[in-house]
Amino acid sequence: MNLTGKTAVITGGAKGIGAATALLFAENGIKKIYLVDLDDENGRKMERQLNGGCSCLYIHLDVTDEAGVKEMFFSIDKEGTADILFNCAGITSVKGIMETDATLWNKIMTVNVTSAFLFSKEALIRMERKGYGRIVNVSSISAQVGGIRTSPAYAASKAAILGLTRSFAKYGASRGVTVNTIVPGIADTPMTQAKDFVYSNSEVPMGRAAKPEEIAEGVLFLASDKSAYITGQCLHVNGGMYFG
Ligand SMILES: NC(=O)c1ccc[n+]([C@@H]2O[C@H](COP(=O)([O-])OP(=O)(O)OC[C@H]3O[C@@H](n4cnc5c(N)ncnc54)[C@H](O)[C@@H]3O)[C@@H](O)[C@H]2O)c1
Protein backbone atom coordinates (compact mmCIF):
# COMPACT_ATOMS: atom_id res chain seq x y z
CA MET A 1 0.00 0.00 0.00
CA ASN A 2 1.35 3.32 -1.00
CA LEU A 3 1.68 6.16 1.52
CA THR A 4 4.14 8.14 -0.60
CA GLY A 5 4.07 11.85 0.23
CA LYS A 6 1.79 11.35 3.24
CA THR A 7 2.30 12.62 6.78
CA ALA A 8 1.11 10.85 9.92
CA VAL A 9 0.68 11.54 13.61
CA ILE A 10 0.95 8.36 15.69
CA THR A 11 0.25 8.50 19.41
CA GLY A 12 1.77 5.81 21.63
CA GLY A 13 4.33 5.19 18.90
CA ALA A 14 7.33 4.46 21.12
CA LYS A 15 6.58 0.75 21.36
CA GLY A 16 4.07 -2.02 20.75
CA ILE A 17 1.40 -1.59 18.08
CA GLY A 18 2.15 2.12 17.53
CA ALA A 19 5.83 1.43 16.87
CA ALA A 20 5.08 -1.52 14.55
CA THR A 21 2.67 0.71 12.62
CA ALA A 22 5.23 3.50 12.29
CA LEU A 23 7.75 1.02 10.84
CA LEU A 24 5.17 -0.36 8.41
CA PHE A 25 4.15 3.15 7.32
CA ALA A 26 7.83 3.88 6.64
CA GLU A 27 8.18 0.68 4.57
CA ASN A 28 5.20 1.89 2.56
CA GLY A 29 6.77 5.18 1.60
CA ILE A 30 5.41 7.66 4.14
CA LYS A 31 7.15 11.04 4.04
CA LYS A 32 6.95 12.12 7.68
CA ILE A 33 5.86 10.66 11.00
CA TYR A 34 5.23 12.61 14.20
CA LEU A 35 5.63 10.04 16.95
CA VAL A 36 3.93 11.10 20.19
CA ASP A 37 4.67 9.38 23.48
CA LEU A 38 5.91 9.80 27.04
CA ASP A 39 8.49 7.03 26.81
CA ASP A 40 11.48 9.10 25.71
CA GLU A 41 13.97 6.26 25.61
CA ASN A 42 11.96 4.10 23.20
CA GLY A 43 10.54 7.12 21.40
CA ARG A 44 14.01 8.44 20.55
CA LYS A 45 15.14 4.94 19.57
CA MET A 46 12.20 4.71 17.16
CA GLU A 47 12.94 8.21 15.85
CA ARG A 48 16.52 7.18 15.00
CA GLN A 49 15.38 3.91 13.41
CA LEU A 50 12.67 5.56 11.33
CA ASN A 51 14.85 8.42 10.19
CA GLY A 52 16.64 5.93 7.93
CA GLY A 53 13.50 5.33 5.83
CA CYS A 54 11.43 8.51 6.29
CA SER A 55 11.51 11.69 8.29
CA CYS A 56 10.47 11.21 11.91
CA LEU A 57 10.07 13.61 14.80
CA TYR A 58 9.58 12.23 18.30
CA ILE A 59 7.37 14.49 20.41
CA HIS A 60 7.23 14.08 24.18
CA LEU A 61 3.62 14.79 25.06
CA ASP A 62 1.04 13.45 27.47
CA VAL A 63 -1.86 12.74 25.12
CA THR A 64 -4.35 13.94 27.76
CA ASP A 65 -2.87 17.46 27.83
CA GLU A 66 -5.41 19.49 25.82
CA ALA A 67 -3.27 22.62 25.58
CA GLY A 68 -0.25 20.52 24.60
CA VAL A 69 -2.22 18.74 21.88
CA LYS A 70 -3.39 22.06 20.40
CA GLU A 71 0.14 23.45 20.55
CA MET A 72 1.53 20.36 18.83
CA PHE A 73 -0.94 20.66 15.94
CA PHE A 74 -0.13 24.38 15.58
CA SER A 75 3.56 23.55 15.32
CA ILE A 76 2.88 20.84 12.72
CA ASP A 77 0.83 23.40 10.73
CA LYS A 78 4.10 25.12 9.80
CA GLU A 79 5.06 22.01 7.82
CA GLY A 80 1.57 21.18 6.47
CA THR A 81 -1.42 19.13 7.56
CA ALA A 82 -1.16 15.54 8.73
CA ASP A 83 -2.97 13.20 6.33
CA ILE A 84 -3.21 10.34 8.82
CA LEU A 85 -3.87 10.21 12.55
CA PHE A 86 -3.43 6.93 14.41
CA ASN A 87 -4.72 7.24 17.99
CA CYS A 88 -2.84 4.34 19.53
CA ALA A 89 -1.75 5.51 23.00
CA GLY A 90 -3.48 3.54 25.70
CA ILE A 91 -3.19 2.04 29.15
CA THR A 92 -4.80 -0.88 30.90
CA SER A 93 -5.09 -2.26 34.40
CA VAL A 94 -5.65 -5.76 35.72
CA LYS A 95 -7.69 -4.45 38.64
CA GLY A 96 -11.21 -5.91 38.54
CA ILE A 97 -14.58 -4.34 39.32
CA MET A 98 -14.14 -4.39 43.11
CA GLU A 99 -10.61 -2.93 42.93
CA THR A 100 -11.42 -0.15 40.46
CA ASP A 101 -12.07 3.22 42.08
CA ALA A 102 -12.96 6.56 40.48
CA THR A 103 -9.31 7.59 40.25
CA LEU A 104 -8.33 4.54 38.20
CA TRP A 105 -11.55 4.75 36.17
CA ASN A 106 -10.92 8.40 35.26
CA LYS A 107 -7.26 7.80 34.42
CA ILE A 108 -8.05 4.99 31.99
CA MET A 109 -10.94 6.87 30.40
CA THR A 110 -8.84 10.02 30.01
CA VAL A 111 -5.82 8.32 28.43
CA ASN A 112 -7.81 5.93 26.24
CA VAL A 113 -10.79 8.03 25.18
CA THR A 114 -10.34 11.74 25.93
CA SER A 115 -6.97 11.73 24.18
CA ALA A 116 -8.48 10.21 21.03
CA PHE A 117 -11.17 12.90 21.10
CA LEU A 118 -8.63 15.73 21.54
CA PHE A 119 -6.32 14.50 18.77
CA SER A 120 -9.18 13.66 16.38
CA LYS A 121 -10.78 17.06 16.85
CA GLU A 122 -7.57 18.98 16.11
CA ALA A 123 -6.79 16.70 13.15
CA LEU A 124 -10.32 17.00 11.77
CA ILE A 125 -10.22 20.81 11.82
CA ARG A 126 -7.23 20.62 9.48
CA MET A 127 -8.26 17.58 7.42
CA GLU A 128 -11.62 19.21 6.72
CA ARG A 129 -9.88 22.27 5.29
CA LYS A 130 -7.75 20.02 3.12
CA GLY A 131 -10.66 17.76 2.12
CA TYR A 132 -8.63 14.67 2.96
CA GLY A 133 -7.83 12.61 6.03
CA ARG A 134 -7.62 9.18 7.58
CA ILE A 135 -8.22 8.72 11.29
CA VAL A 136 -7.70 5.28 12.83
CA ASN A 137 -8.58 4.53 16.45
CA VAL A 138 -7.89 1.44 18.57
CA SER A 139 -10.63 -0.40 20.40
CA SER A 140 -10.27 -3.89 21.91
CA ILE A 141 -12.05 -7.21 21.95
CA SER A 142 -12.96 -6.36 25.56
CA ALA A 143 -15.38 -3.74 24.20
CA GLN A 144 -17.35 -6.63 22.67
CA VAL A 145 -17.02 -9.36 25.27
CA GLY A 146 -16.33 -7.38 28.47
CA GLY A 147 -13.11 -7.15 30.43
CA ILE A 148 -12.22 -10.31 32.30
CA ARG A 149 -8.61 -9.83 33.28
CA THR A 150 -8.68 -6.07 32.75
CA SER A 151 -10.47 -3.33 34.64
CA PRO A 152 -14.07 -2.63 33.59
CA ALA A 153 -12.79 0.87 32.86
CA TYR A 154 -10.61 -0.55 30.08
CA ALA A 155 -13.53 -2.36 28.41
CA ALA A 156 -15.72 0.73 28.83
CA SER A 157 -13.04 2.99 27.37
CA LYS A 158 -12.63 0.73 24.35
CA ALA A 159 -16.43 0.61 23.85
CA ALA A 160 -16.47 4.42 24.01
CA ILE A 161 -13.95 4.45 21.15
CA LEU A 162 -16.61 2.85 18.93
CA GLY A 163 -19.10 5.68 19.58
CA LEU A 164 -16.37 8.26 19.08
CA THR A 165 -15.33 6.63 15.80
CA ARG A 166 -18.90 6.61 14.46
CA SER A 167 -19.55 10.23 15.46
CA PHE A 168 -16.38 11.46 13.77
CA ALA A 169 -17.07 9.22 10.75
CA LYS A 170 -20.49 10.83 10.28
CA TYR A 171 -18.95 14.30 10.37
CA GLY A 172 -16.02 13.36 8.16
CA ALA A 173 -17.85 11.39 5.46
CA SER A 174 -18.84 14.38 3.31
CA ARG A 175 -15.52 16.11 3.98
CA GLY A 176 -13.05 13.56 2.61
CA VAL A 177 -12.15 12.19 6.03
CA THR A 178 -12.62 8.52 6.96
CA VAL A 179 -12.61 7.40 10.57
CA ASN A 180 -12.34 3.74 11.51
CA THR A 181 -11.18 1.59 14.37
CA ILE A 182 -8.96 -1.44 14.56
CA VAL A 183 -10.08 -3.97 17.17
CA PRO A 184 -7.26 -6.25 18.33
CA GLY A 185 -7.76 -9.40 20.38
CA ILE A 186 -4.52 -10.12 22.23
CA ALA A 187 -1.30 -8.74 20.77
CA ASP A 188 2.17 -9.52 22.04
CA THR A 189 3.38 -6.09 23.18
CA PRO A 190 4.86 -4.56 26.35
CA MET A 191 1.26 -4.05 27.55
CA THR A 192 0.48 -7.77 27.55
CA GLN A 193 4.04 -8.80 28.46
CA ALA A 194 3.63 -7.09 31.86
CA LYS A 195 3.97 -9.79 34.53
CA ASP A 196 0.51 -9.23 36.03
CA PHE A 197 -1.21 -9.51 32.64
CA VAL A 198 -1.97 -13.22 32.32
CA TYR A 199 -3.37 -14.87 29.22
CA SER A 200 -3.09 -18.24 27.58
CA ASN A 201 -2.61 -19.03 23.90
CA SER A 202 -5.37 -21.62 24.28
CA GLU A 203 -7.87 -18.73 24.50
CA VAL A 204 -7.10 -17.88 20.89
CA PRO A 205 -8.50 -20.20 18.19
CA MET A 206 -5.35 -19.57 16.13
CA GLY A 207 -3.32 -20.64 19.16
CA ARG A 208 -1.23 -17.51 19.68
CA ALA A 209 -1.34 -13.78 20.31
CA ALA A 210 -0.99 -11.43 17.34
CA LYS A 211 2.36 -9.97 16.49
CA PRO A 212 2.08 -6.17 16.67
CA GLU A 213 3.00 -6.14 12.97
CA GLU A 214 -0.19 -8.09 12.21
CA ILE A 215 -2.31 -5.41 13.86
CA ALA A 216 -0.30 -2.77 12.00
CA GLU A 217 -1.26 -4.34 8.64
CA GLY A 218 -4.91 -3.60 9.42
CA VAL A 219 -4.07 -0.04 10.46
CA LEU A 220 -2.14 0.46 7.22
CA PHE A 221 -5.17 -0.61 5.19
CA LEU A 222 -7.47 1.81 7.07
CA ALA A 223 -4.90 4.61 6.72
CA SER A 224 -4.42 4.08 2.99
CA ASP A 225 -6.45 4.98 -0.07
CA LYS A 226 -7.38 1.29 -0.48
CA SER A 227 -10.04 1.87 2.18
CA ALA A 228 -11.38 5.10 0.64
CA TYR A 229 -15.06 4.02 0.79
CA ILE A 230 -14.90 2.54 4.30
CA THR A 231 -15.78 4.71 7.27
CA GLY A 232 -17.19 4.26 10.77
CA GLN A 233 -16.18 0.60 10.76
CA CYS A 234 -14.44 -1.86 13.06
CA LEU A 235 -11.73 -4.09 11.67
CA HIS A 236 -11.35 -7.08 14.01
CA VAL A 237 -7.87 -8.60 14.10
CA ASN A 238 -8.10 -11.34 16.71
CA GLY A 239 -7.12 -14.79 15.45
CA GLY A 240 -10.74 -15.99 15.60
CA MET A 241 -11.48 -14.94 19.20
CA TYR A 242 -14.61 -13.00 18.26
CA PHE A 243 -16.61 -12.63 15.05
CA GLY A 244 -18.06 -9.11 15.00
N1 LIG B 1 -1.70 -5.43 23.18
C1 LIG B 1 -2.96 -5.85 23.12
O1 LIG B 1 -3.26 -7.05 23.29
C2 LIG B 1 -4.07 -4.88 22.80
C3 LIG B 1 -5.34 -5.41 22.57
C4 LIG B 1 -6.39 -4.54 22.27
C5 LIG B 1 -6.14 -3.18 22.21
N2 LIG B 1 -4.90 -2.70 22.46
C6 LIG B 1 -4.71 -1.25 22.40
O2 LIG B 1 -3.72 -0.94 21.45
C7 LIG B 1 -3.05 0.27 21.83
C8 LIG B 1 -1.55 0.01 21.88
O3 LIG B 1 -1.34 -1.03 22.82
P1 LIG B 1 0.07 -1.74 23.01
O4 LIG B 1 -0.25 -3.13 23.35
O5 LIG B 1 0.96 -1.40 21.87
O6 LIG B 1 0.52 -0.99 24.35
P2 LIG B 1 1.99 -0.58 24.86
O7 LIG B 1 1.86 -0.37 26.31
O8 LIG B 1 2.96 -1.56 24.36
O9 LIG B 1 2.20 0.83 24.12
C9 LIG B 1 1.38 1.92 24.45
C10 LIG B 1 2.18 3.20 24.28
O10 LIG B 1 1.33 4.29 24.68
C11 LIG B 1 2.11 5.21 25.42
N3 LIG B 1 1.28 6.01 26.33
C12 LIG B 1 0.53 5.56 27.37
N4 LIG B 1 -0.03 6.60 28.00
C13 LIG B 1 0.37 7.72 27.35
C14 LIG B 1 0.12 9.11 27.54
N5 LIG B 1 -0.65 9.56 28.54
N6 LIG B 1 0.69 10.00 26.68
C15 LIG B 1 1.48 9.56 25.67
N7 LIG B 1 1.76 8.26 25.44
C16 LIG B 1 1.21 7.36 26.27
C17 LIG B 1 3.08 4.31 26.20
O11 LIG B 1 4.20 5.03 26.68
C18 LIG B 1 3.42 3.25 25.19
O12 LIG B 1 4.57 3.58 24.43
C19 LIG B 1 -3.64 0.65 23.19
O13 LIG B 1 -4.64 1.62 22.98
C20 LIG B 1 -4.23 -0.64 23.70
O14 LIG B 1 -5.27 -0.43 24.60
C21 LIG B 1 -3.85 -3.52 22.75
The ligand as a MOL file (V3000), in Angstrom:
LIG
                    3D

  0  0  0     0  0            999 V3000
M  V30 BEGIN CTAB
M  V30 COUNTS 44 48 0 0 0
M  V30 BEGIN ATOM
M  V30 1 N -1.7040 -5.4320 23.1770 0
M  V30 2 C -2.9640 -5.8480 23.1160 0
M  V30 3 O -3.2610 -7.0470 23.2880 0
M  V30 4 C -4.0730 -4.8780 22.7950 0
M  V30 5 C -5.3360 -5.4060 22.5690 0
M  V30 6 C -6.3890 -4.5370 22.2730 0
M  V30 7 C -6.1440 -3.1780 22.2120 0
M  V30 8 N -4.9040 -2.7000 22.4620 0 CHG=1
M  V30 9 C -4.7140 -1.2530 22.4020 0
M  V30 10 O -3.7230 -0.9380 21.4540 0
M  V30 11 C -3.0510 0.2740 21.8330 0
M  V30 12 C -1.5540 0.0100 21.8850 0
M  V30 13 O -1.3370 -1.0250 22.8210 0
M  V30 14 P 0.0690 -1.7430 23.0050 0
M  V30 15 O -0.2510 -3.1290 23.3520 0
M  V30 16 O 0.9590 -1.4030 21.8740 0 CHG=-1
M  V30 17 O 0.5210 -0.9930 24.3500 0
M  V30 18 P 1.9890 -0.5810 24.8580 0
M  V30 19 O 1.8620 -0.3740 26.3140 0
M  V30 20 O 2.9580 -1.5600 24.3570 0
M  V30 21 O 2.2020 0.8270 24.1200 0
M  V30 22 C 1.3810 1.9220 24.4540 0
M  V30 23 C 2.1810 3.1990 24.2830 0
M  V30 24 O 1.3250 4.2950 24.6770 0
M  V30 25 C 2.1130 5.2080 25.4250 0
M  V30 26 N 1.2800 6.0100 26.3270 0
M  V30 27 C 0.5320 5.5560 27.3650 0
M  V30 28 N -0.0320 6.5960 27.9950 0
M  V30 29 C 0.3720 7.7230 27.3510 0
M  V30 30 C 0.1180 9.1090 27.5380 0
M  V30 31 N -0.6450 9.5640 28.5380 0
M  V30 32 N 0.6900 9.9980 26.6790 0
M  V30 33 C 1.4830 9.5580 25.6690 0
M  V30 34 N 1.7580 8.2590 25.4400 0
M  V30 35 C 1.2070 7.3570 26.2730 0
M  V30 36 C 3.0820 4.3090 26.2040 0
M  V30 37 O 4.2040 5.0330 26.6770 0
M  V30 38 C 3.4210 3.2470 25.1860 0
M  V30 39 O 4.5740 3.5800 24.4320 0
M  V30 40 C -3.6380 0.6500 23.1870 0
M  V30 41 O -4.6420 1.6200 22.9820 0
M  V30 42 C -4.2310 -0.6400 23.6950 0
M  V30 43 O -5.2680 -0.4300 24.6000 0
M  V30 44 C -3.8530 -3.5200 22.7510 0
M  V30 END ATOM
M  V30 BEGIN BOND
M  V30 1 1 1 2
M  V30 2 2 2 3
M  V30 3 1 2 4
M  V30 4 1 4 5
M  V30 5 2 4 44
M  V30 6 2 5 6
M  V30 7 1 6 7
M  V30 8 2 7 8
M  V30 9 1 8 9
M  V30 10 1 8 44
M  V30 11 1 9 10
M  V30 12 1 9 42
M  V30 13 1 10 11
M  V30 14 1 11 12
M  V30 15 1 11 40
M  V30 16 1 12 13
M  V30 17 1 13 14
M  V30 18 2 14 15
M  V30 19 1 14 16
M  V30 20 1 14 17
M  V30 21 1 17 18
M  V30 22 2 18 19
M  V30 23 1 18 20
M  V30 24 1 18 21
M  V30 25 1 21 22
M  V30 26 1 22 23
M  V30 27 1 23 24
M  V30 28 1 23 38
M  V30 29 1 24 25
M  V30 30 1 25 26
M  V30 31 1 25 36
M  V30 32 1 26 27
M  V30 33 1 26 35
M  V30 34 2 27 28
M  V30 35 1 28 29
M  V30 36 1 29 30
M  V30 37 2 29 35
M  V30 38 1 30 31
M  V30 39 2 30 32
M  V30 40 1 32 33
M  V30 41 2 33 34
M  V30 42 1 34 35
M  V30 43 1 36 37
M  V30 44 1 36 38
M  V30 45 1 38 39
M  V30 46 1 40 41
M  V30 47 1 40 42
M  V30 48 1 42 43
M  V30 END BOND
M  V30 END CTAB
M  END
